[in-house]
Amino acid sequence: MINTNDIELVKKLILKEQKPIIVKAQNGEFNRNILDYGKFDVLLFPEEGETKNDKLKKFDLGLNHVLANIAKKKNIKFGIDIGEIKRLDRKNKGKNLGRIIEIIDICKKSGVSLICYNYDDERNASAILLSLGASTQQASEAVKSNYSDGS
């Protein structure tokens, strides 16, 4: 898994990394540039750090329908790290679950595949996705294609 803000370093690491190549999402500009580059498999959410531009009914994801369409064309999947959500406190857990609801909604509209990552039980991971608004097809595909980070 590649987790850095430097786009040029990420591009170099992508060339050295073994398949599947997983890149941790950062801010909107980083996500756009790395999706345009497109030589990786999964863009992993939720991104790290506090985002200051959260609105009452919309979060600042660094992701929109334009980026989702780019991901669809380049066959890049969006990953959701469930293990990271488990480690958060209540306030941040609620914010991240809200962000995941928006990611699921964007994926539904654009047709981008979801992948659940870092979970213990397939049934529980599928249930979490279903309760957050994913279709049954999205939830079953997300848990079937689980990638591990090898650590």
LUMGUBA-177543 format. One record per residue: residue number from 0; residue in one letter; x, y, z of N, C-alpha, C, CB in turn. Coordinates in nm, 4 decimals, always signed. Glycine has a CB too. Layout:
# residues N
{NUM, A, {X, Y, Z}, {X, Y, Z}, {X, Y, Z}, {X, Y, Z}}
...
***
This chain:
# residues 151
{0, M, {+0.0854, -0.1178, +0.0000}, {+0.0000, +0.0000, +0.0000}, {+0.0895, +0.1236, +0.0000}, {-0.0969, +0.0001, +0.1230}}
{1, I, {+0.0544, +0.2192, -0.0859}, {+0.1315, +0.3415, -0.0995}, {+0.0580, +0.4530, -0.0267}, {+0.1544, +0.3775, -0.2490}}
{2, N, {+0.1265, +0.5184, +0.0676}, {+0.0635, +0.6213, +0.1492}, {+0.1573, +0.7415, +0.1618}, {+0.0265, +0.5656, +0.2890}}
{3, T, {+0.1515, +0.8319, +0.0644}, {+0.2318, +0.9533, +0.0684}, {+0.1603, +1.0633, -0.0096}, {+0.3738, +0.9280, +0.0109}}
{4, N, {+0.1922, +1.1889, +0.0197}, {+0.1301, +1.3032, -0.0482}, {+0.2032, +1.3444, -0.1750}, {+0.1236, +1.4206, +0.0452}}
{5, D, {+0.3274, +1.3013, -0.1937}, {+0.4078, +1.3423, -0.3077}, {+0.3692, +1.2614, -0.4312}, {+0.5576, +1.3257, -0.2769}}
{6, I, {+0.3136, +1.3279, -0.5303}, {+0.2619, +1.2591, -0.6489}, {+0.3746, +1.1931, -0.7283}, {+0.1854, +1.3574, -0.7384}}
{7, E, {+0.4861, +1.2609, -0.7432}, {+0.5980, +1.2041, -0.8191}, {+0.6539, +1.0793, -0.7509}, {+0.7092, +1.3085, -0.8363}}
{8, L, {+0.6613, +1.0823, -0.6180}, {+0.7070, +0.9649, -0.5440}, {+0.6092, +0.8493, -0.5590}, {+0.7257, +0.9989, -0.3962}}
{9, V, {+0.4803, +0.8797, -0.5569}, {+0.3783, +0.7760, -0.5753}, {+0.3930, +0.7108, -0.7125}, {+0.2365, +0.8355, -0.5591}}
{10, K, {+0.4162, +0.7907, -0.8156}, {+0.4329, +0.7368, -0.9507}, {+0.5525, +0.6427, -0.9580}, {+0.4495, +0.8505, -1.0521}}
{11, K, {+0.6618, +0.6789, -0.8898}, {+0.7798, +0.5916, -0.8874}, {+0.7511, +0.4637, -0.8100}, {+0.8999, +0.6646, -0.8252}}
{12, L, {+0.6801, +0.4764, -0.6973}, {+0.6489, +0.3583, -0.6164}, {+0.5522, +0.2643, -0.6882}, {+0.5898, +0.4007, -0.4821}}
{13, I, {+0.4612, +0.3209, -0.7689}, {+0.3667, +0.2384, -0.8441}, {+0.4420, +0.1476, -0.9415}, {+0.2652, +0.3273, -0.9203}}
{14, L, {+0.5461, +0.1991, -1.0043}, {+0.6230, +0.1189, -1.0996}, {+0.6975, +0.0044, -1.0314}, {+0.7219, +0.2070, -1.1741}}
{15, K, {+0.7341, +0.0214, -0.9027}, {+0.8086, -0.0802, -0.8295}, {+0.7186, -0.1784, -0.7556}, {+0.9014, -0.0145, -0.7320}}
{16, E, {+0.5957, -0.1393, -0.7273}, {+0.5033, -0.2178, -0.6446}, {+0.4512, -0.3394, -0.7212}, {+0.3852, -0.1302, -0.5981}}
{17, Q, {+0.4221, -0.4457, -0.6466}, {+0.3627, -0.5646, -0.7057}, {+0.2107, -0.5505, -0.7081}, {+0.4046, -0.6913, -0.6276}}
{18, K, {+0.1463, -0.6238, -0.7974}, {+0.0004, -0.6214, -0.8075}, {-0.0596, -0.6879, -0.6848}, {-0.0477, -0.6919, -0.9370}}
{19, P, {-0.1718, -0.6502, -0.6351}, {-0.2499, -0.5319, -0.6675}, {-0.1870, -0.4070, -0.6056}, {-0.3945, -0.5486, -0.6190}}
{20, I, {-0.1898, -0.2986, -0.6784}, {-0.1313, -0.1729, -0.6328}, {-0.2415, -0.0897, -0.5680}, {-0.0639, -0.0950, -0.7511}}
{21, I, {-0.2228, -0.0593, -0.4393}, {-0.3223, +0.0146, -0.3618}, {-0.2621, +0.1480, -0.3212}, {-0.3687, -0.0663, -0.2365}}
{22, V, {-0.3327, +0.2572, -0.3547}, {-0.2883, +0.3913, -0.3211}, {-0.3872, +0.4512, -0.2227}, {-0.2748, +0.4800, -0.4481}}
{23, K, {-0.3369, +0.5036, -0.1129}, {-0.4208, +0.5674, -0.0113}, {-0.4646, +0.7054, -0.0597}, {-0.3450, +0.5786, +0.1238}}
{24, A, {-0.5949, +0.7330, -0.0547}, {-0.6489, +0.8617, -0.0986}, {-0.6004, +0.9736, -0.0083}, {-0.8021, +0.8583, -0.1007}}
{25, Q, {-0.5797, +1.0903, -0.0662}, {-0.5364, +1.2067, +0.0099}, {-0.6376, +1.3191, -0.0135}, {-0.3912, +1.2511, -0.0312}}
{26, N, {-0.5950, +1.4318, -0.0634}, {-0.6858, +1.5426, -0.0908}, {-0.7361, +1.5355, -0.2353}, {-0.6157, +1.6780, -0.0643}}
{27, G, {-0.8233, +1.6286, -0.2735}, {-0.8842, +1.6268, -0.4050}, {-0.7860, +1.6412, -0.5193}, {-0.9842, +1.7338, -0.4138}}
{28, E, {-0.6888, +1.7305, -0.5036}, {-0.5887, +1.7521, -0.6090}, {-0.5028, +1.6268, -0.6290}, {-0.4988, +1.8731, -0.5742}}
{29, F, {-0.4608, +1.5655, -0.5190}, {-0.3813, +1.4429, -0.5270}, {-0.4615, +1.3328, -0.5946}, {-0.3359, +1.3978, -0.3866}}
{30, N, {-0.5874, +1.3154, -0.5519}, {-0.6712, +1.2101, -0.6090}, {-0.6888, +1.2295, -0.7591}, {-0.8078, +1.2071, -0.5400}}
{31, R, {-0.7102, +1.3543, -0.8029}, {-0.7277, +1.3828, -0.9449}, {-0.6015, +1.3493, -1.0237}, {-0.7652, +1.5295, -0.9654}}
{32, N, {-0.4880, +1.3932, -0.9747}, {-0.3619, +1.3677, -1.0457}, {-0.3288, +1.2192, -1.0519}, {-0.2476, +1.4427, -0.9785}}
{33, I, {-0.3532, +1.1488, -0.9443}, {-0.3179, +1.0072, -0.9424}, {-0.4173, +0.9249, -1.0248}, {-0.3131, +0.9553, -0.7978}}
{34, L, {-0.5435, +0.9673, -1.0297}, {-0.6393, +0.8982, -1.1165}, {-0.6083, +0.9243, -1.2633}, {-0.7829, +0.9425, -1.0844}}
{35, D, {-0.5613, +1.0433, -1.2962}, {-0.5206, +1.0720, -1.4335}, {-0.4012, +0.9862, -1.4735}, {-0.4866, +1.2208, -1.4496}}
{36, Y, {-0.3105, +0.9602, -1.3791}, {-0.1959, +0.8727, -1.4048}, {-0.2441, +0.7302, -1.4276}, {-0.0950, +0.8775, -1.2873}}
{37, G, {-0.3232, +0.6782, -1.3353}, {-0.4017, +0.5582, -1.3538}, {-0.3352, +0.4239, -1.3648}, {-0.4756, +0.5748, -1.4664}}
{38, K, {-0.2126, +0.4058, -1.3244}, {-0.1474, +0.2752, -1.3382}, {-0.1472, +0.1988, -1.2064}, {-0.0038, +0.2925, -1.3884}}
{39, F, {-0.2604, +0.1978, -1.1404}, {-0.2757, +0.1249, -1.0144}, {-0.4143, +0.0628, -1.0114}, {-0.2537, +0.2185, -0.8910}}
{40, D, {-0.4443, -0.0150, -0.9066}, {-0.5675, -0.0928, -0.9030}, {-0.6753, -0.0349, -0.8120}, {-0.5368, -0.2313, -0.8597}}
{41, V, {-0.6362, +0.0151, -0.6934}, {-0.7337, +0.0565, -0.5924}, {-0.6943, +0.1914, -0.5334}, {-0.7452, -0.0497, -0.4809}}
{42, L, {-0.7926, +0.2809, -0.5210}, {-0.7770, +0.4056, -0.4463}, {-0.8496, +0.3852, -0.3143}, {-0.8337, +0.5312, -0.5262}}
{43, L, {-0.7740, +0.3843, -0.2050}, {-0.8269, +0.3424, -0.0754}, {-0.8744, +0.4619, +0.0069}, {-0.7209, +0.2644, +0.0021}}
{44, F, {-0.9978, +0.4541, +0.0557}, {-1.0586, +0.5542, +0.1437}, {-1.0790, +0.4908, +0.2800}, {-1.1942, +0.6076, +0.0856}}
{45, P, {-1.1026, +0.5594, +0.3873}, {-1.1086, +0.7038, +0.4001}, {-0.9695, +0.7631, +0.4046}, {-1.1866, +0.7432, +0.5241}}
{46, E, {-0.9581, +0.8846, +0.3562}, {-0.8294, +0.9518, +0.3543}, {-0.7920, +0.9930, +0.4956}, {-0.8323, +1.0740, +0.2607}}
{47, E, {-0.6637, +1.0107, +0.5172}, {-0.6172, +1.0479, +0.6500}, {-0.6251, +1.1978, +0.6699}, {-0.4749, +0.9994, +0.6724}}
{48, G, {-0.6312, +1.2386, +0.7945}, {-0.6279, +1.3803, +0.8267}, {-0.7668, +1.4414, +0.8327}, {-0.5444, +1.4538, +0.7259}}
{49, E, {-0.7746, +1.5530, +0.8990}, {-0.8997, +1.6259, +0.9108}, {-0.9241, +1.7084, +0.7855}, {-0.8987, +1.7159, +1.0351}}
{50, T, {-1.0453, +1.7042, +0.7350}, {-1.0812, +1.7910, +0.6242}, {-1.1639, +1.9044, +0.6811}, {-1.1590, +1.7136, +0.5124}}
{51, K, {-1.1257, +2.0238, +0.6503}, {-1.1872, +2.1423, +0.7105}, {-1.3108, +2.1907, +0.6351}, {-1.0862, +2.2538, +0.7175}}
{52, N, {-1.3293, +2.1469, +0.5118}, {-1.4360, +2.2004, +0.4290}, {-1.5637, +2.1176, +0.4336}, {-1.3891, +2.2112, +0.2882}}
{53, D, {-1.5846, +2.0413, +0.5394}, {-1.7066, +1.9628, +0.5512}, {-1.8260, +2.0543, +0.5701}, {-1.6964, +1.8635, +0.6673}}
{54, K, {-1.9300, +2.0285, +0.4942}, {-2.0549, +2.1035, +0.5071}, {-2.1508, +2.0211, +0.5926}, {-2.1177, +2.1357, +0.3664}}
{55, L, {-2.2653, +2.0792, +0.6202}, {-2.3620, +2.0112, +0.7054}, {-2.4143, +1.8832, +0.6407}, {-2.4779, +2.1041, +0.7375}}
{56, K, {-2.4444, +1.8882, +0.5108}, {-2.5000, +1.7719, +0.4428}, {-2.4074, +1.7125, +0.3380}, {-2.6292, +1.8086, +0.3789}}
{57, K, {-2.2859, +1.7624, +0.3267}, {-2.1921, +1.7112, +0.2282}, {-2.0505, +1.7203, +0.2837}, {-2.2041, +1.7889, +0.0949}}
{58, F, {-1.9770, +1.6132, +0.2672}, {-1.8392, +1.6079, +0.3144}, {-1.7436, +1.6442, +0.2015}, {-1.8061, +1.4683, +0.3700}}
{59, D, {-1.6271, +1.6954, +0.2380}, {-1.5220, +1.7225, +0.1413}, {-1.4412, +1.5936, +0.1245}, {-1.4307, +1.8428, +0.1871}}
{60, L, {-1.4802, +1.5139, +0.0259}, {-1.4196, +1.3828, +0.0065}, {-1.2901, +1.3852, -0.0720}, {-1.5155, +1.2939, -0.0617}}
{61, G, {-1.2739, +1.4833, -0.1579}, {-1.1660, +1.4750, -0.2551}, {-1.2057, +1.3797, -0.3654}, {-1.0347, +1.4300, -0.1889}}
{62, L, {-1.3363, +1.3618, -0.3823}, {-1.3904, +1.2693, -0.4815}, {-1.5229, +1.3255, -0.5302}, {-1.4082, +1.1250, -0.4225}}
{63, N, {-1.5445, +1.3193, -0.6590}, {-1.6720, +1.3599, -0.7162}, {-1.7025, +1.2718, -0.8363}, {-1.6703, +1.5096, -0.7564}}
{64, H, {-1.8124, +1.3018, -0.9058}, {-1.8527, +1.2172, -1.0179}, {-1.7529, +1.2226, -1.1336}, {-1.9901, +1.2587, -1.0669}}
{65, V, {-1.6825, +1.3339, -1.1492}, {-1.5824, +1.3449, -1.2552}, {-1.4678, +1.2471, -1.2287}, {-1.5289, +1.4902, -1.2655}}
{66, L, {-1.4185, +1.2450, -1.1047}, {-1.3108, +1.1526, -1.0688}, {-1.3579, +1.0073, -1.0766}, {-1.2587, +1.1836, -0.9278}}
{67, A, {-1.4837, +0.9840, -1.0417}, {-1.5383, +0.8488, -1.0503}, {-1.5448, +0.8026, -1.1954}, {-1.6778, +0.8428, -0.9863}}
{68, N, {-1.5798, +0.8918, -1.2865}, {-1.5831, +0.8550, -1.4279}, {-1.4430, +0.8267, -1.4812}, {-1.6489, +0.9658, -1.5100}}
{69, I, {-1.3436, +0.9022, -1.4352}, {-1.2048, +0.8743, -1.4735}, {-1.1638, +0.7355, -1.4229}, {-1.1090, +0.9835, -1.4171}}
{70, A, {-1.1998, +0.7054, -1.2977}, {-1.1677, +0.5744, -1.2403}, {-1.2354, +0.4623, -1.3176}, {-1.2093, +0.5688, -1.0934}}
{71, K, {-1.3587, +0.4834, -1.3588}, {-1.4326, +0.3826, -1.4354}, {-1.3629, +0.3550, -1.5689}, {-1.5784, +0.4288, -1.4596}}
{72, K, {-1.3206, +0.4620, -1.6377}, {-1.2537, +0.4456, -1.7673}, {-1.1209, +0.3726, -1.7536}, {-1.2310, +0.5815, -1.8326}}
{73, K, {-1.0508, +0.3953, -1.6436}, {-0.9188, +0.3354, -1.6247}, {-0.9240, +0.2073, -1.5418}, {-0.8262, +0.4349, -1.5586}}
{74, N, {-1.0455, +0.1592, -1.5132}, {-1.0672, +0.0338, -1.4399}, {-1.0002, +0.0351, -1.3026}, {-1.0149, -0.0841, -1.5212}}
{75, I, {-1.0167, +0.1463, -1.2316}, {-0.9650, +0.1606, -1.0954}, {-1.0815, +0.1458, -0.9993}, {-0.8923, +0.2981, -1.0752}}
{76, K, {-1.0608, +0.0697, -0.8932}, {-1.1654, +0.0470, -0.7942}, {-1.1443, +0.1372, -0.6738}, {-1.1682, -0.1001, -0.7508}}
{77, F, {-1.2523, +0.1654, -0.6025}, {-1.2436, +0.2406, -0.4782}, {-1.2493, +0.1416, -0.3639}, {-1.3574, +0.3468, -0.4668}}
{78, G, {-1.1535, +0.1517, -0.2730}, {-1.1472, +0.0632, -0.1584}, {-1.1906, +0.1340, -0.0318}, {-1.0077, +0.0082, -0.1419}}
{79, I, {-1.2509, +0.0590, +0.0576}, {-1.2937, +0.1104, +0.1871}, {-1.2225, +0.0298, +0.2945}, {-1.4495, +0.1027, +0.2038}}
{80, D, {-1.1467, +0.0989, +0.3790}, {-1.0702, +0.0341, +0.4850}, {-1.1557, +0.0255, +0.6108}, {-0.9384, +0.1108, +0.5132}}
{81, I, {-1.2161, -0.0893, +0.6333}, {-1.3038, -0.1082, +0.7492}, {-1.2227, -0.1187, +0.8776}, {-1.3904, -0.2337, +0.7314}}
{82, G, {-1.1046, -0.1762, +0.8711}, {-1.0200, -0.1889, +0.9895}, {-0.9813, -0.0542, +1.0478}, {-0.8956, -0.2668, +0.9559}}
{83, E, {-0.9586, +0.0447, +0.9610}, {-0.9238, +0.1775, +1.0094}, {-1.0431, +0.2434, +1.0791}, {-0.8749, +0.2650, +0.8935}}
{84, I, {-1.1608, +0.2194, +1.0290}, {-1.2811, +0.2777, +1.0899}, {-1.3017, +0.2215, +1.2303}, {-1.4059, +0.2500, +1.0022}}
{85, K, {-1.2714, +0.0953, +1.2502}, {-1.2863, +0.0339, +1.3821}, {-1.1971, +0.0997, +1.4867}, {-1.2549, -0.1142, +1.3743}}
{86, R, {-1.0817, +0.1487, +1.4445}, {-0.9859, +0.2064, +1.5389}, {-1.0157, +0.3513, +1.5774}, {-0.8486, +0.1988, +1.4809}}
{87, L, {-1.1103, +0.4153, +1.5114}, {-1.1377, +0.5567, +1.5373}, {-1.2265, +0.5764, +1.6597}, {-1.2032, +0.6203, +1.4159}}
{88, D, {-1.2228, +0.6990, +1.7152}, {-1.3145, +0.7320, +1.8234}, {-1.4530, +0.7615, +1.7640}, {-1.2616, +0.8539, +1.9062}}
{89, R, {-1.5517, +0.7814, +1.8500}, {-1.6909, +0.7930, +1.8057}, {-1.7144, +0.9080, +1.7081}, {-1.7804, +0.8105, +1.9251}}
{90, K, {-1.6578, +1.0236, +1.7358}, {-1.6810, +1.1403, +1.6520}, {-1.6243, +1.1191, +1.5114}, {-1.6189, +1.2647, +1.7160}}
{91, N, {-1.5007, +1.0746, +1.5022}, {-1.4385, +1.0517, +1.3723}, {-1.4988, +0.9308, +1.3001}, {-1.2887, +1.0322, +1.3895}}
{92, K, {-1.5446, +0.8328, +1.3779}, {-1.6086, +0.7177, +1.3170}, {-1.7368, +0.7601, +1.2452}, {-1.6389, +0.6106, +1.4230}}
{93, G, {-1.8140, +0.8474, +1.3074}, {-1.9357, +0.8973, +1.2449}, {-1.9068, +0.9765, +1.1185}, {-2.0125, +0.9830, +1.3423}}
{94, K, {-1.8032, +1.0615, +1.1216}, {-1.7654, +1.1373, +1.0022}, {-1.7220, +1.0454, +0.8898}, {-1.6537, +1.2355, +1.0346}}
{95, N, {-1.6407, +0.9458, +0.9223}, {-1.5939, +0.8543, +0.8180}, {-1.7054, +0.7688, +0.7616}, {-1.4850, +0.7654, +0.8720}}
{96, L, {-1.8002, +0.7285, +0.8453}, {-1.9141, +0.6526, +0.7937}, {-1.9984, +0.7395, +0.7003}, {-2.0007, +0.5992, +0.9097}}
{97, G, {-2.0122, +0.8669, +0.7326}, {-2.0822, +0.9589, +0.6436}, {-2.0107, +0.9739, +0.5109}, {-2.0973, +1.0943, +0.7093}}
{98, R, {-1.8786, +0.9791, +0.5150}, {-1.8005, +0.9866, +0.3911}, {-1.8172, +0.8598, +0.3082}, {-1.6521, +1.0097, +0.4226}}
{99, I, {-1.8213, +0.7459, +0.3754}, {-1.8375, +0.6195, +0.3039}, {-1.9750, +0.6119, +0.2383}, {-1.8176, +0.5006, +0.3994}}
{100, I, {-2.0769, +0.6660, +0.3033}, {-2.2098, +0.6702, +0.2427}, {-2.2041, +0.7493, +0.1115}, {-2.3131, +0.7335, +0.3406}}
{101, E, {-2.1342, +0.8621, +0.1121}, {-2.1210, +0.9415, -0.0103}, {-2.0404, +0.8676, -0.1166}, {-2.0552, +1.0760, +0.0206}}
{102, I, {-1.9351, +0.7970, -0.0755}, {-1.8551, +0.7197, -0.1713}, {-1.9402, +0.6114, -0.2359}, {-1.7323, +0.6568, -0.1020}}
{103, I, {-2.0203, +0.5428, -0.1555}, {-2.1079, +0.4385, -0.2088}, {-2.2066, +0.4979, -0.3075}, {-2.1826, +0.3670, -0.0954}}
{104, D, {-2.2624, +0.6129, -0.2751}, {-2.3572, +0.6792, -0.3637}, {-2.2919, +0.7178, -0.4968}, {-2.4149, +0.8031, -0.2955}}
{105, I, {-2.1716, +0.7728, -0.4909}, {-2.0989, +0.8099, -0.6133}, {-2.0678, +0.6848, -0.6961}, {-1.9672, +0.8858, -0.5783}}
{106, C, {-2.0297, +0.5764, -0.6297}, {-1.9995, +0.4520, -0.7008}, {-2.1233, +0.3939, -0.7677}, {-1.9399, +0.3497, -0.6051}}
{107, K, {-2.2376, +0.4039, -0.7018}, {-2.3626, +0.3566, -0.7612}, {-2.3936, +0.4316, -0.8896}, {-2.4782, +0.3721, -0.6623}}
{108, K, {-2.3792, +0.5638, -0.8844}, {-2.4152, +0.6467, -0.9994}, {-2.3188, +0.6308, -1.1158}, {-2.4209, +0.7915, -0.9587}}
{109, S, {-2.1913, +0.6108, -1.0863}, {-2.0917, +0.6058, -1.1935}, {-2.0552, +0.4641, -1.2362}, {-1.9676, +0.6776, -1.1501}}
{110, G, {-2.0885, +0.3649, -1.1554}, {-2.0586, +0.2268, -1.1909}, {-1.9183, +0.1810, -1.1537}, {-2.0780, +0.2086, -1.3361}}
{111, V, {-1.8524, +0.2520, -1.0634}, {-1.7186, +0.2132, -1.0171}, {-1.7334, +0.1010, -0.9140}, {-1.6416, +0.3362, -0.9557}}
{112, S, {-1.6435, +0.0036, -0.9190}, {-1.6486, -0.1083, -0.8253}, {-1.5925, -0.0676, -0.6896}, {-1.5712, -0.2285, -0.8809}}
{113, L, {-1.6491, -0.1278, -0.5856}, {-1.6025, -0.1082, -0.4483}, {-1.5283, -0.2322, -0.4020}, {-1.7207, -0.0768, -0.3531}}
{114, I, {-1.4334, -0.2116, -0.3121}, {-1.3632, -0.3228, -0.2485}, {-1.3553, -0.2950, -0.0998}, {-1.2209, -0.3431, -0.3093}}
{115, C, {-1.3938, -0.3931, -0.0194}, {-1.3744, -0.3835, +0.1253}, {-1.2343, -0.4339, +0.1558}, {-1.4833, -0.4656, +0.2045}}
{116, Y, {-1.1718, -0.3682, +0.2495}, {-1.0319, -0.3953, +0.2777}, {-1.0123, -0.4019, +0.4282}, {-0.9404, -0.2876, +0.2146}}
{117, N, {-0.9340, -0.4987, +0.4729}, {-0.8931, -0.5060, +0.6123}, {-1.0113, -0.5340, +0.7057}, {-0.8247, -0.3766, +0.6526}}
{118, Y, {-1.0854, -0.6381, +0.6767}, {-1.1981, -0.6764, +0.7615}, {-1.1793, -0.8194, +0.8113}, {-1.3317, -0.6628, +0.6847}}
{119, D, {-1.2555, -0.8543, +0.9155}, {-1.2418, -0.9855, +0.9773}, {-1.3392, -1.0887, +0.9190}, {-1.2632, -0.9738, +1.1267}}
{120, D, {-1.4644, -1.0486, +0.9002}, {-1.5690, -1.1412, +0.8606}, {-1.6416, -1.0880, +0.7374}, {-1.6679, -1.1642, +0.9763}}
{121, E, {-1.6532, -1.1702, +0.6339}, {-1.7191, -1.1278, +0.5102}, {-1.8644, -1.0870, +0.5340}, {-1.7133, -1.2397, +0.4068}}
{122, R, {-1.9308, -1.1615, +0.6160}, {-2.0727, -1.1346, +0.6407}, {-2.0926, -0.9987, +0.7095}, {-2.1338, -1.2468, +0.7269}}
{123, N, {-2.0086, -0.9693, +0.8077}, {-2.0181, -0.8405, +0.8758}, {-1.9819, -0.7250, +0.7830}, {-1.9275, -0.8389, +0.9983}}
{124, A, {-1.8789, -0.7437, +0.7007}, {-1.8399, -0.6386, +0.6063}, {-1.9518, -0.6120, +0.5062}, {-1.7105, -0.6775, +0.5323}}
{125, S, {-2.0135, -0.7173, +0.4583}, {-2.1256, -0.7020, +0.3663}, {-2.2434, -0.6325, +0.4341}, {-2.1689, -0.8383, +0.3124}}
{126, A, {-2.2686, -0.6664, +0.5596}, {-2.3779, -0.6042, +0.6343}, {-2.3520, -0.4552, +0.6566}, {-2.3972, -0.6749, +0.7690}}
{127, I, {-2.2279, -0.4183, +0.6834}, {-2.1938, -0.2762, +0.7006}, {-2.2227, -0.2002, +0.5721}, {-2.0448, -0.2593, +0.7408}}
{128, L, {-2.1781, -0.2549, +0.4593}, {-2.2016, -0.1874, +0.3314}, {-2.3510, -0.1762, +0.3002}, {-2.1303, -0.2621, +0.2184}}
{129, L, {-2.4255, -0.2824, +0.3258}, {-2.5697, -0.2780, +0.3011}, {-2.6376, -0.1738, +0.3888}, {-2.6323, -0.4153, +0.3255}}
{130, S, {-2.5969, -0.1643, +0.5139}, {-2.6593, -0.0671, +0.6030}, {-2.6205, +0.0764, +0.5681}, {-2.6215, -0.0970, +0.7467}}
{131, L, {-2.5080, +0.0950, +0.4981}, {-2.4661, +0.2285, +0.4558}, {-2.5205, +0.2669, +0.3183}, {-2.3154, +0.2366, +0.4545}}
{132, G, {-2.5995, +0.1791, +0.2569}, {-2.6673, +0.2157, +0.1331}, {-2.6176, +0.1474, +0.0084}, {-2.6568, +0.3585, +0.1138}}
{133, A, {-2.5283, +0.0528, +0.0197}, {-2.4811, -0.0188, -0.0990}, {-2.5866, -0.1184, -0.1445}, {-2.3475, -0.0912, -0.0703}}
{134, S, {-2.5885, -0.1454, -0.2743}, {-2.6789, -0.2478, -0.3250}, {-2.6228, -0.3851, -0.2866}, {-2.6971, -0.2354, -0.4804}}
{135, T, {-2.7056, -0.4864, -0.2955}, {-2.6593, -0.6206, -0.2611}, {-2.5489, -0.6658, -0.3562}, {-2.7761, -0.7202, -0.2643}}
{136, Q, {-2.5581, -0.6255, -0.4829}, {-2.4543, -0.6602, -0.5789}, {-2.3224, -0.5913, -0.5437}, {-2.4980, -0.6222, -0.7210}}
{137, Q, {-2.3284, -0.4626, -0.5083}, {-2.2071, -0.3909, -0.4678}, {-2.1441, -0.4561, -0.3450}, {-2.2389, -0.2429, -0.4386}}
{138, A, {-2.2262, -0.4883, -0.2462}, {-2.1746, -0.5458, -0.1220}, {-2.1106, -0.6819, -0.1457}, {-2.2865, -0.5583, -0.0191}}
{139, S, {-2.1751, -0.7663, -0.2256}, {-2.1184, -0.8996, -0.2489}, {-1.9896, -0.8921, -0.3307}, {-2.2206, -0.9889, -0.3204}}
{140, E, {-1.9834, -0.8030, -0.4306}, {-1.8604, -0.7872, -0.5081}, {-1.7485, -0.7280, -0.4235}, {-1.8856, -0.6989, -0.6299}}
{141, A, {-1.7835, -0.6378, -0.3323}, {-1.6820, -0.5723, -0.2500}, {-1.6131, -0.6704, -0.1559}, {-1.7445, -0.4596, -0.1698}}
{142, V, {-1.6859, -0.7646, -0.1009}, {-1.6229, -0.8596, -0.0090}, {-1.5588, -0.9770, -0.0822}, {-1.7253, -0.9112, +0.0905}}
{143, K, {-1.6035, -1.0061, -0.2034}, {-1.5422, -1.1171, -0.2784}, {-1.4013, -1.0830, -0.3232}, {-1.6276, -1.1530, -0.4001}}
{144, S, {-1.3780, -0.9578, -0.3585}, {-1.2486, -0.9195, -0.4141}, {-1.1652, -0.8480, -0.3084}, {-1.2668, -0.8299, -0.5381}}
{145, N, {-1.1417, -0.9126, -0.1976}, {-1.0647, -0.8528, -0.0868}, {-0.9165, -0.8607, -0.1188}, {-1.0951, -0.9247, +0.0486}}
{146, Y, {-0.8476, -0.7467, -0.1054}, {-0.7030, -0.7405, -0.1200}, {-0.6441, -0.7264, +0.0187}, {-0.6588, -0.6227, -0.2130}}
{147, S, {-0.5335, -0.7938, +0.0434}, {-0.4648, -0.7739, +0.1708}, {-0.3361, -0.6994, +0.1450}, {-0.4371, -0.9088, +0.2423}}
{148, D, {-0.2883, -0.6268, +0.2454}, {-0.1695, -0.5445, +0.2251}, {-0.0393, -0.6193, +0.2515}, {-0.1763, -0.4237, +0.3136}}
{149, G, {-0.0498, -0.7441, +0.2947}, {+0.0708, -0.8229, +0.3136}, {+0.1495, -0.7897, +0.4390}, {+0.1579, -0.8060, +0.1971}}
{150, S, {+0.0948, -0.7053, +0.5253}, {+0.1687, -0.6727, +0.6476}, {+0.1093, -0.7401, +0.7677}, {+0.1719, -0.5235, +0.6700}}
***
